[in-house]
Amino acid sequence: MRAVTYVKNDTVEIHEKPIPEIAADEVLLKVGGAGLCHSDIAIIGMGDDNPLIGSTLGHEVSGTVEKLGENVQGWNVGDAALVALVLSCGQCGECLAGRDNQCEVVSPRNSLAPLSPGIGVDGGMADYIKVKARHLDPLGDLDVVAAAPLADAALTPMHAISRVKDRLTGDATVVVLGLGGLGHMGLQILLATTGARIIGLDTDPEKLAFAESKGAIAIPSDADAADKIMDLTNGIGADVVFDFVGVQPTVTTAVNVVRNGGAIRFVGLGNGGFDYVAGSASPLPWGVEIERAYGGTRAEMREVIALAQQGKIGVEVKRYPLDDAVRAFDDLHHGRIQGRGVLVP
């Protein structure tokens, strides 16, 4: 089968690999779509000594069941399914408490990332992928290609949003920094599940137009953005800020516009930062809560699928044949993709 393989720093190639052999508790999935994420760009740019070199990429994976292990129940050949982002053990304390995205067995402290398809095991940018049956969720009649990015581009914002649900009241103001793959889904989830006023920021006019079309206030992400947000909030600041980019300008904006007692969720992996001072000289207002968000739980994954099935959220998808993976990676790296790129075998 064809597989998009990380071969050296900043380089992927399509290699021929054997179709995976499945164990008794596994399913062979014929891949329908595999989303491209900026995390993939970050992974392949980590140098020539990266332990992931040689692996098949792709952590946003959907497809149809091709073959069942002998102990698998509840699935039939031809069923459409979405692969879990975090491959949890299901038995540790975190998993049993419903925090399976923080599984302490497969994703120990300070690991590169929680174990995911394409991050620690072979991913879904291929014709086939093997998956434990318990790591699949049914998609029903959703488009199997367009559904692939739900596994991360929708799940990750859903988790970040779930962590601040108590703050998302009808009189709250929420800022969404970055309206790309993650941000355009986060914006839709917020509009579908809360009554808060949403302000979306991006440097791309098309993405700003998308935000406006969905009912959000759209502001160019530039040097004047923070002042505009403060004006819109009468100098108080935003109740919650979601940074789906994480580069220095967006991190700075997040810190500058959050209100006293507000919350920031840093989701993007753009390597931006700020100096925290445990004293009155801190750049943060008093009482601000910050979290480094990643992935989401299986319960949140089912929420995302339900919202998509109800037509309340939808991924803006640009489709690429699997054989055009190198071009797709280049388009993603240079910002030529609106929404999410998806490789289609």
KESENU-565768 format. One record per residue (C-alpha): residue number from 1; residue in three letters; chain; x, y, z. Coordinates in nm, 2 decimals. Last residue first. Example, Ala and Ser with C-alpha at 12.3 -4.5 7.8 and 13.67 -1.06 7.14 Angstrom:
KESENU-565768
resi,resn,chain,east,north,up
2,SER,A,1.37,-0.11,0.71
1,ALA,A,1.23,-0.45,0.78
This chain:
KESENU-565768
resi,resn,chain,east,north,up
345,PRO,A,-0.64,0.76,-0.10
344,VAL,A,-0.78,1.10,-0.01
343,LEU,A,-0.55,1.35,0.17
342,VAL,A,-0.74,1.62,0.35
341,GLY,A,-0.64,1.99,0.38
340,ARG,A,-0.83,2.18,0.65
339,GLY,A,-0.98,2.53,0.66
338,GLN,A,-0.84,2.75,0.39
337,ILE,A,-0.52,2.60,0.26
336,ARG,A,-0.24,2.82,0.10
335,GLY,A,-0.06,2.90,0.42
334,HIS,A,0.29,2.83,0.30
333,HIS,A,0.34,2.52,0.51
332,LEU,A,-0.01,2.39,0.43
331,ASP,A,0.05,2.42,0.06
330,ASP,A,0.39,2.25,0.08
329,PHE,A,0.23,1.96,0.28
328,ALA,A,-0.04,1.93,0.01
327,ARG,A,0.22,1.93,-0.27
326,VAL,A,0.41,1.65,-0.10
325,ALA,A,0.09,1.46,-0.04
324,ASP,A,-0.01,1.47,-0.41
323,ASP,A,-0.02,1.08,-0.44
322,LEU,A,-0.28,1.08,-0.16
321,PRO,A,-0.52,1.28,-0.39
320,TYR,A,-0.58,1.62,-0.23
319,ARG,A,-0.91,1.76,-0.09
318,LYS,A,-0.96,2.11,0.05
317,VAL,A,-1.20,2.09,0.33
316,GLU,A,-1.40,2.35,0.53
315,VAL,A,-1.51,2.14,0.82
314,GLY,A,-1.87,2.16,0.93
313,ILE,A,-2.05,2.25,1.25
312,LYS,A,-2.42,2.27,1.33
311,GLY,A,-2.53,2.02,1.06
310,GLN,A,-2.69,1.78,1.31
309,GLN,A,-2.44,1.51,1.21
308,ALA,A,-2.16,1.75,1.27
307,LEU,A,-2.28,1.84,1.61
306,ALA,A,-2.32,1.47,1.70
305,ILE,A,-1.96,1.40,1.57
304,VAL,A,-1.82,1.67,1.79
303,GLU,A,-2.01,1.55,2.10
302,ARG,A,-1.89,1.20,2.03
301,MET,A,-1.53,1.33,2.03
300,GLU,A,-1.60,1.51,2.36
299,ALA,A,-1.69,1.18,2.52
298,ARG,A,-1.37,1.03,2.37
297,THR,A,-1.17,1.30,2.54
296,GLY,A,-0.98,1.58,2.38
295,GLY,A,-0.66,1.69,2.22
294,TYR,A,-0.42,1.93,2.38
293,ALA,A,-0.47,2.25,2.59
292,ARG,A,-0.20,2.44,2.77
291,GLU,A,-0.41,2.61,3.03
290,ILE,A,-0.41,2.96,3.17
289,GLU,A,-0.63,3.11,3.45
288,VAL,A,-0.62,3.49,3.50
287,GLY,A,-0.68,3.61,3.86
286,TRP,A,-0.50,3.94,3.84
285,PRO,A,-0.41,4.08,3.49
284,LEU,A,-0.11,3.91,3.33
283,PRO,A,0.21,4.11,3.24
282,SER,A,0.34,4.03,3.59
281,ALA,A,0.51,4.33,3.76
280,SER,A,0.29,4.29,4.07
279,GLY,A,0.45,3.96,4.15
278,ALA,A,0.51,3.60,4.04
277,VAL,A,0.65,3.71,3.70
276,TYR,A,0.56,3.51,3.39
275,ASP,A,0.76,3.59,3.08
274,PHE,A,0.57,3.54,2.76
273,GLY,A,0.56,3.29,2.49
272,GLY,A,0.53,3.20,2.12
271,ASN,A,0.64,2.85,2.00
270,GLY,A,0.37,2.82,1.73
269,LEU,A,0.20,2.52,1.88
268,GLY,A,-0.16,2.64,1.88
267,VAL,A,-0.38,2.55,2.18
266,PHE,A,-0.32,2.82,2.44
265,ARG,A,-0.64,2.85,2.64
264,ILE,A,-0.66,3.18,2.82
263,ALA,A,-0.90,3.26,3.11
262,GLY,A,-1.04,3.57,3.27
261,GLY,A,-1.02,3.68,3.63
260,ASN,A,-0.91,4.03,3.53
259,ARG,A,-0.97,4.05,3.15
258,VAL,A,-0.77,3.90,2.87
257,VAL,A,-0.67,4.15,2.60
256,ASN,A,-0.30,4.19,2.64
255,VAL,A,-0.21,3.83,2.73
254,ALA,A,-0.40,3.70,2.43
253,THR,A,-0.25,3.97,2.20
252,THR,A,0.11,3.87,2.31
251,VAL,A,0.04,3.51,2.24
250,THR,A,-0.10,3.59,1.90
249,PRO,A,0.20,3.80,1.81
248,GLN,A,0.45,3.54,1.94
247,VAL,A,0.30,3.24,1.75
246,GLY,A,0.05,3.02,1.94
245,VAL,A,-0.19,2.97,1.66
244,PHE,A,-0.52,2.85,1.81
243,ASP,A,-0.51,3.11,2.09
242,PHE,A,-0.85,3.09,2.26
241,VAL,A,-0.92,3.39,2.48
240,VAL,A,-1.19,3.39,2.75
239,ASP,A,-1.36,3.67,2.94
238,ALA,A,-1.22,3.93,2.70
237,GLY,A,-1.11,4.28,2.82
236,ILE,A,-1.26,4.54,3.04
235,GLY,A,-1.17,4.86,2.84
234,ASN,A,-1.53,4.90,2.71
233,THR,A,-1.52,4.55,2.57
232,LEU,A,-1.53,4.65,2.20
231,ASP,A,-1.26,4.92,2.28
230,MET,A,-1.04,4.66,2.44
229,ILE,A,-1.08,4.44,2.14
228,LYS,A,-0.99,4.72,1.91
227,ASP,A,-0.68,4.81,2.11
226,ALA,A,-0.57,4.45,2.10
225,ALA,A,-0.61,4.43,1.72
224,ASP,A,-0.41,4.74,1.64
223,ALA,A,-0.08,4.57,1.57
222,ASP,A,-0.25,4.32,1.34
221,SER,A,-0.49,4.03,1.35
220,PRO,A,-0.76,4.17,1.13
219,ILE,A,-1.09,4.18,1.33
218,ALA,A,-1.41,3.98,1.26
217,ILE,A,-1.72,3.99,1.48
216,ALA,A,-1.88,3.65,1.46
215,GLY,A,-2.21,3.56,1.28
214,LYS,A,-2.10,3.26,1.07
213,SER,A,-2.05,3.48,0.76
212,GLU,A,-1.84,3.71,0.96
211,ALA,A,-1.60,3.43,1.05
210,PHE,A,-1.58,3.32,0.69
209,ALA,A,-1.50,3.68,0.58
208,LEU,A,-1.22,3.69,0.84
207,LYS,A,-1.08,3.36,0.69
206,GLU,A,-1.09,3.51,0.34
205,PRO,A,-0.92,3.83,0.46
204,ASP,A,-0.63,3.63,0.60
203,THR,A,-0.44,3.79,0.90
202,ASP,A,-0.68,3.63,1.15
201,LEU,A,-0.90,3.73,1.44
200,GLY,A,-1.25,3.62,1.55
199,ILE,A,-1.46,3.80,1.81
198,ILE,A,-1.74,3.59,1.96
197,ARG,A,-2.02,3.72,2.18
196,ALA,A,-2.13,3.44,2.40
195,GLY,A,-2.46,3.25,2.36
194,THR,A,-2.29,2.91,2.36
193,THR,A,-2.31,2.58,2.18
192,ALA,A,-2.33,2.64,1.81
191,LEU,A,-2.14,2.97,1.80
190,LEU,A,-1.86,2.83,2.02
189,ILE,A,-1.84,2.52,1.81
188,GLN,A,-1.83,2.72,1.49
187,LEU,A,-1.55,2.94,1.62
186,GLY,A,-1.35,2.64,1.74
185,MET,A,-1.39,2.48,1.40
184,HIS,A,-1.25,2.78,1.22
183,GLY,A,-0.98,2.81,1.48
182,LEU,A,-0.84,2.45,1.45
181,GLY,A,-0.78,2.44,1.07
180,GLY,A,-0.74,2.82,1.03
179,LEU,A,-0.93,3.10,1.20
178,GLY,A,-0.65,3.22,1.43
177,LEU,A,-0.71,3.40,1.76
176,VAL,A,-1.06,3.34,1.89
175,VAL,A,-1.17,3.60,2.14
174,VAL,A,-1.47,3.53,2.37
173,THR,A,-1.69,3.80,2.52
172,ALA,A,-1.94,3.69,2.79
171,ASP,A,-2.29,3.82,2.84
170,GLY,A,-2.47,3.50,2.73
169,THR,A,-2.24,3.28,2.95
168,LEU,A,-1.92,3.10,2.83
167,ARG,A,-1.74,3.11,3.17
166,ASP,A,-1.88,2.79,3.31
165,LYS,A,-1.80,2.61,2.98
164,VAL,A,-1.43,2.69,3.03
163,ARG,A,-1.28,2.34,3.00
162,SER,A,-1.54,2.23,2.75
161,ILE,A,-1.41,2.50,2.51
160,ALA,A,-1.05,2.36,2.52
159,HIS,A,-1.19,2.01,2.47
158,MET,A,-1.41,2.12,2.17
157,PRO,A,-1.12,2.31,2.02
156,THR,A,-0.91,1.99,2.02
155,LEU,A,-1.20,1.77,1.89
154,ALA,A,-1.28,1.99,1.59
153,ALA,A,-0.94,2.01,1.42
152,ASP,A,-0.84,1.69,1.59
151,ALA,A,-1.06,1.39,1.51
150,LEU,A,-1.31,1.61,1.32
149,PRO,A,-1.04,1.64,1.06
148,ALA,A,-1.15,1.31,0.90
147,ALA,A,-1.52,1.39,0.86
146,ALA,A,-1.48,1.56,0.52
145,VAL,A,-1.36,1.23,0.37
144,VAL,A,-1.61,1.00,0.54
143,ASP,A,-1.90,1.22,0.45
142,LEU,A,-2.13,1.17,0.75
141,ASP,A,-2.39,0.90,0.72
140,GLY,A,-2.31,0.73,1.05
139,LEU,A,-1.97,0.83,1.18
138,PRO,A,-1.91,0.55,1.43
137,ASP,A,-1.63,0.60,1.68
136,LEU,A,-1.31,0.38,1.67
135,HIS,A,-1.04,0.34,1.94
134,ARG,A,-1.21,0.05,2.10
133,ALA,A,-1.17,-0.15,1.78
132,LYS,A,-0.79,-0.13,1.80
131,VAL,A,-0.67,0.03,1.48
130,LYS,A,-0.49,-0.09,1.17
129,ILE,A,-0.45,0.17,0.89
128,TYR,A,-0.50,0.13,0.52
127,ASP,A,-0.44,0.33,0.19
126,ALA,A,-0.20,0.56,0.37
125,MET,A,-0.19,0.90,0.55
124,GLY,A,-0.35,0.72,0.84
123,GLY,A,-0.08,0.70,1.10
122,ASP,A,0.18,0.45,1.21
121,VAL,A,0.25,0.45,1.58
120,GLY,A,0.43,0.70,1.80
119,ILE,A,0.28,1.02,1.65
118,GLY,A,0.12,0.92,1.32
117,PRO,A,-0.19,0.77,1.50
116,SER,A,-0.17,0.91,1.85
115,LEU,A,0.03,0.86,2.17
114,PRO,A,0.01,1.18,2.37
113,ALA,A,0.29,1.42,2.26
112,LEU,A,0.67,1.43,2.27
111,SER,A,0.65,1.27,2.62
110,ASN,A,0.71,1.51,2.91
109,ARG,A,0.48,1.31,3.15
108,PRO,A,0.38,0.97,3.02
107,SER,A,0.14,0.93,2.73
106,VAL,A,0.06,0.55,2.68
105,VAL,A,0.02,0.47,3.05
104,GLU,A,-0.08,0.80,3.21
103,CYS,A,-0.37,0.86,2.97
102,GLN,A,-0.42,1.24,2.96
101,ASN,A,-0.66,1.23,2.66
100,ASP,A,-0.84,0.95,2.85
99,ARG,A,-0.96,1.20,3.11
98,GLY,A,-1.29,1.02,3.18
97,ALA,A,-1.20,0.92,3.54
96,LEU,A,-1.14,0.57,3.43
95,CYS,A,-0.89,0.70,3.17
94,GLU,A,-0.70,0.91,3.42
93,GLY,A,-0.68,0.62,3.67
92,CYS,A,-0.55,0.38,3.42
91,GLN,A,-0.77,0.12,3.24
90,GLY,A,-0.87,0.26,2.90
89,CYS,A,-0.51,0.24,2.76
88,SER,A,-0.54,0.56,2.56
87,LEU,A,-0.48,0.61,2.19
86,VAL,A,-0.53,0.98,2.16
85,LEU,A,-0.68,1.11,1.83
84,ALA,A,-0.95,0.84,1.81
83,VAL,A,-1.01,0.70,1.46
82,LEU,A,-1.34,0.79,1.29
81,ALA,A,-1.56,0.52,1.15
80,ALA,A,-1.78,0.43,0.85
79,ASP,A,-1.91,0.07,0.85
78,GLY,A,-1.83,-0.13,0.54
77,VAL,A,-1.74,-0.45,0.72
76,ASN,A,-1.94,-0.47,1.04
75,TRP,A,-1.86,-0.34,1.39
74,GLY,A,-2.02,-0.42,1.73
73,GLN,A,-1.79,-0.71,1.81
72,VAL,A,-1.42,-0.76,1.75
71,ASN,A,-1.27,-1.09,1.88
70,GLU,A,-1.17,-1.24,1.55
69,GLY,A,-1.02,-0.92,1.42
68,LEU,A,-1.24,-0.74,1.16
67,LYS,A,-1.16,-0.64,0.80
66,GLU,A,-1.23,-0.35,0.57
65,VAL,A,-1.41,-0.11,0.80
64,THR,A,-1.45,0.23,0.63
63,GLY,A,-1.25,0.54,0.68
62,SER,A,-1.15,0.84,0.89
61,VAL,A,-0.82,0.96,1.01
60,GLU,A,-0.68,1.28,1.16
59,HIS,A,-0.35,1.17,1.31
58,GLY,A,-0.15,1.12,0.98
57,LEU,A,0.21,1.03,0.93
56,THR,A,0.36,0.69,0.84
55,SER,A,0.68,0.63,1.03
54,GLY,A,1.04,0.62,0.90
53,ILE,A,1.15,0.92,1.11
52,LEU,A,0.95,0.93,1.43
51,PRO,A,1.25,0.90,1.65
50,ASN,A,1.37,1.24,1.54
49,ASP,A,1.74,1.24,1.48
48,ASP,A,1.72,1.42,1.14
47,GLY,A,1.56,1.73,1.29
46,MET,A,1.23,1.84,1.44
45,GLY,A,1.08,1.98,1.13
44,ILE,A,0.88,1.67,1.04
43,ILE,A,0.69,1.70,1.36
42,ALA,A,0.62,2.07,1.34
41,ILE,A,0.47,2.04,0.99
40,ASP,A,0.26,1.75,1.11
39,SER,A,0.14,1.96,1.40
38,HIS,A,0.03,2.21,1.14
37,CYS,A,-0.23,1.95,1.05
36,LEU,A,-0.32,1.76,0.74
35,GLY,A,-0.63,1.55,0.75
34,ALA,A,-0.65,1.19,0.64
33,GLY,A,-0.95,1.07,0.44
32,GLY,A,-1.13,0.75,0.34
31,VAL,A,-0.87,0.51,0.48
30,LYS,A,-0.96,0.14,0.45
29,LEU,A,-0.96,0.04,0.82
28,LEU,A,-0.83,-0.29,0.94
27,VAL,A,-0.98,-0.35,1.28
26,GLU,A,-0.81,-0.48,1.59
25,ASP,A,-0.89,-0.69,1.89
24,ALA,A,-0.78,-1.02,1.74
23,ALA,A,-0.46,-0.87,1.59
22,ILE,A,-0.44,-0.71,1.25
21,GLU,A,-0.18,-0.74,0.98
20,PRO,A,-0.10,-0.41,0.82
19,ILE,A,-0.09,-0.37,0.44
18,PRO,A,0.28,-0.39,0.35
17,LYS,A,0.46,-0.06,0.27
16,GLU,A,0.52,0.13,-0.05
15,HIS,A,0.66,0.48,0.01
14,ILE,A,0.52,0.82,-0.06
13,GLU,A,0.78,1.08,0.05
12,VAL,A,0.80,1.34,0.33
11,THR,A,1.08,1.58,0.40
10,ASP,A,1.13,1.86,0.66
9,ASN,A,1.40,1.67,0.83
8,LYS,A,1.42,1.31,0.70
7,VAL,A,1.20,1.03,0.57
6,TYR,A,0.86,1.10,0.72
5,THR,A,0.64,0.86,0.52
4,VAL,A,0.31,0.91,0.34
3,ALA,A,0.20,0.55,0.28
2,ARG,A,0.10,0.37,-0.04
1,MET,A,0.00,0.00,0.00
